[in-house]
Amino acid sequence: MAERGELLKLDQNRDLNRDVERLKNQVKGLLDAARHNELVHNRFQAIEFALLAAQDFTAIADCLRDDFKRLAELDSVCLVLTDEGGRIQKLHYGGGDEQCPGGMMLVSKMASIKRLRNLGAVPVLGRYDKYQHGWLFDEPPQEPGSIALLPLNRHYRSIGCLALYSSTINRYQPDASTEFLQRLGMIAAICVENCLNFEQLRRLGFTDALTGLSNRRELERRMDIEVSRILRENKPLSCLYLDVDHFKQVNDEHGHDVGDHVLQTVSEVMMRVVRLGDVVARYGGEEFVIMLPGAGPGQAQETAERIRAAVEKSSTQMGKKASVAVTVSIGIASFTPEKETIGDAAEISEQILNRADQALMRAKTTGRNRVIMVSG
């Protein structure tokens, strides 16, 4: 009997040890899962913080395309924004043909905008169909998979969507929970709105209120950038310094309202003539500066003559209260980098402006309404 009791006790101890070991493994599994969840949560939180700190769309697109895509183990991510009227294109890319960063798309076609607006307020999950969903990606996936469309809404208005694609067909199921995806969509929408607001505030700091052109501070900043670029690429740069002839007389005879209208009209003429990428700035009063990156003396001369002739031609149409004859004088300075170039970008920028100003003085003292170029 004693031996049977000992054997039973041993069996009970073994069972107890197995239970303890099983419990230990369960606890370890729970702790490992908790640590993993905490790590994933921290990583996602870091991405959310990075998105909220982004001040431009390139930073948002990079964060989603690289960090979030890798962390969420997705095959493709694209931020799709409605850009009715080209507001975003104009604010962030100068209204030209500059491309959005990878992982981002601007949609301006009303049919596509309407499709985005019809997404509603909650994410749409399901099978990926390249014919139905391919247009949402800058590089449309070709393989079957699953997709999640996260609507971006601000103030009861659709501003786009965040498209997530996984080659795993069952990754996004229509009946799956969308709490996390809704949160991500909300944060992305806030970030987009923040970027637009930040860019508008930034533009107020470098835009002339009357003409909508760049102001002097922005011109000097852009000149330093462009001069640094042409030094690297060994390309020419030309600068046009323009002055409205007898502008004080226009103000004295017709009033400041007509004077303002003259400046606005001259600004519109310049913007019609210059190329995308050129910089047109109101330098002060009735003086303007136009920077032509990559343009040599011949192209600068042609551009200046076109501006002068267009202003002279439109003069009789200026002013709502009076017929005002207005002309402009233009000085040109061109610069081509050479090995013996001395000075940094800021010094070279100042030299180019000074030379263009000297040419302008010659144009004004030799009769006005003309274009003068200085050599050097």
C-alpha positions as CSV (number, residue, x, y, z in Angstrom):
1,M,0.0,0.0,0.0
2,A,2.8,2.4,0.8
3,E,4.4,1.8,-2.6
4,R,1.1,2.4,-4.3
5,G,0.7,5.6,-2.4
6,E,4.2,6.7,-3.4
7,L,3.5,5.9,-7.1
8,L,0.3,7.8,-7.0
9,K,2.0,10.8,-5.4
10,L,4.7,10.7,-8.1
11,D,2.0,10.6,-10.8
12,Q,0.3,13.6,-9.2
13,N,3.6,15.5,-9.0
14,R,4.3,14.8,-12.6
15,D,0.8,16.0,-13.6
16,L,1.2,19.0,-11.4
17,N,4.6,19.8,-13.0
18,R,3.1,19.4,-16.5
19,D,0.3,21.7,-15.5
20,V,2.8,24.2,-14.1
21,E,4.9,24.0,-17.2
22,R,1.9,24.4,-19.4
23,L,0.8,27.4,-17.4
24,K,4.4,28.8,-17.7
25,N,4.3,28.4,-21.5
26,Q,0.9,30.0,-21.6
27,V,2.0,32.9,-19.5
28,K,5.2,33.2,-21.6
29,G,3.1,33.2,-24.8
30,L,0.8,35.9,-23.4
31,L,3.8,38.0,-22.3
32,D,5.5,37.6,-25.7
33,A,2.2,38.5,-27.4
34,A,1.9,41.5,-25.2
35,R,5.5,42.6,-25.9
36,H,4.9,42.1,-29.6
37,N,1.6,44.1,-29.5
38,E,3.3,46.8,-27.5
39,L,6.2,47.0,-30.0
40,V,3.8,47.1,-33.0
41,H,1.7,49.7,-31.2
42,N,4.8,51.9,-30.5
43,R,5.9,51.6,-34.1
44,F,2.4,52.5,-35.4
45,Q,2.3,55.4,-32.9
46,A,5.7,56.6,-34.2
47,I,4.3,56.6,-37.7
48,E,1.3,58.5,-36.5
49,F,3.6,61.1,-34.9
50,A,5.7,61.3,-38.0
51,L,2.6,61.9,-40.1
52,L,1.3,64.6,-37.8
53,A,4.7,66.3,-37.8
54,A,4.9,66.3,-41.7
55,Q,4.8,69.8,-43.2
56,D,4.6,68.8,-46.9
57,F,3.1,66.0,-49.0
58,T,6.4,64.5,-49.8
59,A,7.0,63.8,-46.1
60,I,3.5,62.2,-45.8
61,A,3.9,60.1,-48.9
62,D,7.4,58.9,-47.9
63,C,6.1,57.9,-44.4
64,L,3.2,55.9,-45.9
65,R,5.0,54.5,-48.8
66,D,8.1,53.4,-46.8
67,D,7.6,53.1,-43.1
68,F,3.9,52.2,-42.9
69,K,4.0,49.9,-45.9
70,R,6.9,47.9,-44.4
71,L,5.4,47.8,-40.9
72,A,2.0,46.7,-42.1
73,E,3.5,44.2,-44.6
74,L,1.6,45.7,-47.6
75,D,2.5,45.5,-51.2
76,S,1.3,49.0,-52.3
77,V,0.1,52.2,-50.6
78,C,-1.1,55.3,-52.3
79,L,-2.4,58.6,-51.0
80,V,-5.1,59.8,-53.4
81,L,-6.2,63.4,-53.1
82,T,-9.0,65.3,-54.8
83,D,-7.6,68.4,-56.4
84,E,-10.6,70.1,-58.0
85,G,-9.4,73.4,-59.5
86,G,-5.7,72.4,-59.2
87,R,-5.3,74.0,-55.7
88,I,-2.8,71.5,-54.4
89,Q,-0.9,71.4,-57.7
90,K,-0.6,75.2,-57.6
91,L,0.3,75.4,-53.9
92,H,2.9,72.7,-53.8
93,Y,4.1,72.3,-57.4
94,G,3.8,75.7,-58.9
95,G,0.8,74.8,-61.0
96,G,3.2,73.2,-63.5
97,D,4.0,69.6,-64.6
98,E,6.2,68.6,-61.7
99,Q,5.2,65.2,-60.6
100,C,3.9,64.2,-57.1
101,P,6.2,62.0,-55.0
102,G,5.8,58.2,-55.4
103,G,2.9,56.9,-53.4
104,M,0.8,60.0,-54.0
105,M,-1.7,61.0,-56.7
106,L,-3.7,64.1,-57.4
107,V,-7.1,63.6,-59.0
108,S,-8.7,66.4,-60.9
109,K,-11.2,64.7,-63.1
110,M,-14.8,65.1,-61.9
111,A,-15.7,61.5,-62.6
112,S,-12.9,60.3,-60.4
113,I,-13.6,62.9,-57.7
114,K,-17.2,61.8,-57.6
115,R,-16.1,58.1,-57.1
116,L,-14.0,59.2,-54.2
117,R,-16.8,61.2,-52.6
118,N,-19.0,58.1,-52.8
119,L,-16.8,56.2,-50.5
120,G,-18.7,57.4,-47.5
121,A,-17.4,57.6,-44.0
122,V,-16.0,54.1,-43.3
123,P,-13.3,52.0,-44.9
124,V,-14.2,49.8,-47.8
125,L,-12.6,46.3,-47.7
126,G,-12.6,43.5,-50.2
127,R,-11.0,41.8,-53.2
128,Y,-8.7,43.9,-55.4
129,D,-9.8,44.3,-59.1
130,K,-7.2,46.0,-61.3
131,Y,-9.9,47.3,-63.6
132,Q,-12.0,48.8,-60.7
133,H,-9.2,49.8,-58.4
134,G,-6.0,50.1,-60.5
135,W,-6.5,53.9,-61.2
136,L,-6.1,54.5,-57.4
137,F,-2.3,53.6,-57.6
138,D,0.5,55.4,-59.3
139,E,1.8,52.0,-60.2
140,P,-1.3,49.8,-60.4
141,P,-0.8,46.2,-59.0
142,Q,-1.4,43.5,-61.6
143,E,-1.9,40.5,-59.4
144,P,-5.1,39.5,-57.5
145,G,-5.2,40.5,-53.8
146,S,-7.2,42.5,-51.4
147,I,-7.7,46.2,-50.9
148,A,-8.7,48.6,-48.2
149,L,-9.9,52.1,-49.2
150,L,-9.8,54.5,-46.3
151,P,-11.9,57.7,-47.0
152,L,-10.3,60.9,-46.0
153,N,-12.9,63.3,-44.7
154,R,-12.6,66.8,-43.1
155,H,-15.4,69.0,-42.0
156,Y,-18.0,66.7,-43.7
157,R,-16.1,66.9,-47.0
158,S,-14.2,64.3,-48.9
159,I,-10.6,65.2,-49.7
160,G,-9.5,61.8,-51.0
161,C,-8.7,58.3,-49.8
162,L,-5.8,56.1,-48.7
163,A,-5.5,53.0,-50.8
164,L,-3.9,49.9,-49.3
165,Y,-3.2,46.8,-51.4
166,S,-2.1,43.4,-50.2
167,S,-1.3,40.4,-52.5
168,T,-2.8,38.2,-49.8
169,I,-6.3,37.7,-51.0
170,N,-7.9,37.3,-47.5
171,R,-6.0,40.2,-45.9
172,Y,-8.9,42.6,-46.1
173,Q,-12.4,41.0,-45.7
174,P,-15.6,43.0,-46.0
175,D,-16.7,41.9,-42.5
176,A,-13.4,42.6,-40.8
177,S,-13.0,45.2,-38.1
178,T,-12.1,48.7,-39.4
179,E,-11.4,50.6,-36.1
180,F,-7.6,50.9,-36.7
181,L,-8.1,51.7,-40.4
182,Q,-10.6,54.4,-39.5
183,R,-8.1,55.9,-37.1
184,L,-5.4,55.9,-39.7
185,G,-7.7,57.5,-42.3
186,M,-8.6,60.2,-39.8
187,I,-5.0,61.0,-39.0
188,A,-4.0,61.0,-42.7
189,A,-6.9,63.5,-43.4
190,I,-5.7,65.8,-40.6
191,C,-2.2,65.7,-42.0
192,V,-3.3,66.6,-45.5
193,E,-5.3,69.5,-44.1
194,N,-2.3,70.6,-42.0
195,C,0.0,70.6,-45.0
196,L,-2.4,72.7,-47.0
197,N,-2.8,75.2,-44.2
198,F,0.9,75.3,-43.6
199,E,1.7,75.9,-47.2
200,Q,-0.9,78.7,-47.4
201,L,0.7,80.4,-44.4
202,R,4.1,79.9,-45.8
203,R,3.1,81.5,-49.1
204,L,1.8,84.5,-47.3
205,G,5.4,85.1,-46.2
206,F,6.9,85.1,-49.7
207,T,4.0,86.5,-51.8
208,D,3.4,90.1,-52.7
209,A,-0.2,90.8,-51.7
210,L,-1.0,93.2,-54.6
211,T,0.3,91.2,-57.6
212,G,0.5,87.6,-56.3
213,L,4.1,87.4,-57.4
214,S,7.0,86.3,-55.3
215,N,8.3,89.1,-53.0
216,R,11.9,90.2,-52.6
217,R,12.7,87.8,-49.8
218,E,11.5,84.8,-51.8
219,L,13.4,86.0,-54.9
220,E,16.6,86.2,-52.9
221,R,16.0,82.7,-51.5
222,R,15.2,81.2,-54.9
223,M,18.2,82.9,-56.6
224,D,20.6,81.4,-54.1
225,I,19.1,78.0,-54.8
226,E,19.2,78.4,-58.6
227,V,22.7,79.8,-58.6
228,S,23.9,76.8,-56.6
229,R,22.2,74.5,-59.1
230,I,23.7,76.2,-62.2
231,L,27.2,76.1,-60.6
232,R,26.8,72.3,-60.2
233,E,25.3,71.8,-63.7
234,N,27.4,74.4,-65.5
235,K,24.3,76.0,-67.0
236,P,23.6,79.7,-67.7
237,L,21.2,81.9,-65.7
238,S,19.8,85.3,-66.8
239,C,18.2,88.0,-64.7
240,L,15.8,90.7,-66.0
241,Y,15.4,93.9,-63.9
242,L,12.2,95.7,-65.0
243,D,10.9,99.2,-64.1
244,V,7.5,100.7,-65.0
245,D,8.3,104.0,-66.8
246,H,7.0,107.2,-65.2
247,F,5.0,105.3,-62.6
248,K,5.0,108.2,-60.1
249,Q,3.3,110.3,-62.8
250,V,0.6,107.6,-63.3
251,N,-0.1,107.7,-59.5
252,D,-0.2,111.5,-59.4
253,E,-2.5,111.9,-62.4
254,H,-4.8,109.0,-62.1
255,G,-4.6,107.9,-58.4
256,H,-3.3,104.9,-56.6
257,D,-6.1,102.6,-57.7
258,V,-5.1,103.0,-61.3
259,G,-1.5,102.6,-60.3
260,D,-2.3,99.3,-58.6
261,H,-4.2,98.2,-61.6
262,V,-1.1,99.0,-63.8
263,L,1.2,96.9,-61.6
264,Q,-1.3,94.0,-61.6
265,T,-1.6,94.1,-65.4
266,V,2.2,94.3,-65.9
267,S,2.5,91.3,-63.6
268,E,-0.1,89.3,-65.6
269,V,1.8,90.1,-68.8
270,M,5.1,88.9,-67.4
271,M,3.5,85.7,-66.1
272,R,2.0,85.0,-69.6
273,V,5.4,85.4,-71.3
274,V,7.8,83.5,-68.9
275,R,8.3,79.7,-68.7
276,L,7.3,77.3,-66.0
277,G,10.1,77.3,-63.5
278,D,11.1,81.0,-64.1
279,V,10.7,83.2,-61.0
280,V,8.9,86.6,-61.3
281,A,9.1,88.8,-58.3
282,R,8.0,92.3,-57.3
283,Y,11.2,93.7,-56.0
284,G,9.8,96.9,-54.6
285,G,7.4,99.7,-55.7
286,E,7.2,99.6,-59.5
287,E,10.4,97.4,-59.9
288,F,10.3,93.7,-60.8
289,V,12.9,91.0,-61.2
290,I,12.6,87.9,-63.4
291,M,15.0,85.0,-63.0
292,L,15.5,82.7,-66.0
293,P,17.3,79.6,-64.9
294,G,19.1,77.9,-67.9
295,A,18.5,80.8,-70.2
296,G,21.5,82.4,-72.0
297,P,21.8,86.0,-73.3
298,G,19.8,85.3,-76.5
299,Q,16.8,83.7,-74.8
300,A,16.8,86.4,-72.1
301,Q,16.9,89.2,-74.8
302,E,14.0,87.5,-76.6
303,T,11.9,87.2,-73.4
304,A,12.6,90.8,-72.4
305,E,11.5,92.1,-75.8
306,R,8.3,90.1,-75.7
307,I,7.5,91.5,-72.3
308,R,8.3,95.1,-73.3
309,A,6.2,94.8,-76.5
310,A,3.2,93.1,-74.7
311,V,3.1,95.8,-72.0
312,E,3.2,98.6,-74.5
313,K,0.5,96.9,-76.6
314,S,-1.8,96.4,-73.6
315,S,-1.2,99.9,-72.2
316,T,-4.4,101.5,-73.6
317,Q,-6.4,98.8,-71.9
318,M,-5.1,99.5,-68.4
319,G,-7.1,101.3,-65.8
320,K,-10.8,101.2,-65.4
321,K,-11.2,104.9,-64.9
322,A,-8.7,106.2,-67.5
323,S,-6.8,105.2,-70.6
324,V,-3.2,104.9,-69.4
325,A,-0.1,104.6,-71.7
326,V,2.4,102.5,-69.8
327,T,5.8,101.2,-70.9
328,V,8.6,99.4,-69.2
329,S,12.4,99.6,-69.2
330,I,14.3,96.3,-68.8
331,G,17.9,95.6,-67.9
332,I,19.4,92.1,-68.5
333,A,22.4,90.4,-67.0
334,S,23.4,86.8,-67.9
335,F,25.8,84.6,-66.0
336,T,27.5,81.4,-67.1
337,P,29.6,79.4,-64.6
338,E,33.3,79.2,-65.2
339,K,36.2,77.5,-63.5
340,E,37.4,80.9,-62.2
341,T,34.0,81.8,-60.7
342,I,34.7,83.4,-57.3
343,G,32.2,83.7,-54.5
344,D,29.4,81.7,-53.0
345,A,25.8,81.5,-54.3
346,A,24.7,84.6,-52.3
347,E,27.6,86.7,-53.6
348,I,27.1,85.6,-57.2
349,S,23.3,86.4,-56.9
350,E,24.1,89.9,-55.7
351,Q,26.5,90.4,-58.5
352,I,23.9,89.3,-61.1
353,L,21.3,91.6,-59.7
354,N,23.7,94.6,-59.5
355,R,24.6,94.1,-63.2
356,A,21.0,93.8,-64.2
357,D,20.3,97.0,-62.2
358,Q,23.1,98.8,-64.0
359,A,21.6,97.7,-67.4
360,L,18.2,99.0,-66.3
361,M,19.7,102.4,-65.4
362,R,21.2,102.6,-68.9
363,A,17.8,101.7,-70.4
364,K,16.1,104.5,-68.4
365,T,18.7,107.2,-69.2
366,T,18.8,106.4,-72.9
367,G,15.1,106.9,-73.5
368,R,13.1,104.2,-71.6
369,N,10.7,101.7,-73.1
370,R,13.7,99.6,-74.2
371,V,15.8,96.6,-73.3
372,I,19.5,96.9,-72.5
373,M,21.9,94.0,-71.8
374,V,25.2,94.2,-70.0
375,S,28.1,91.9,-71.0
376,G,30.2,90.0,-68.5
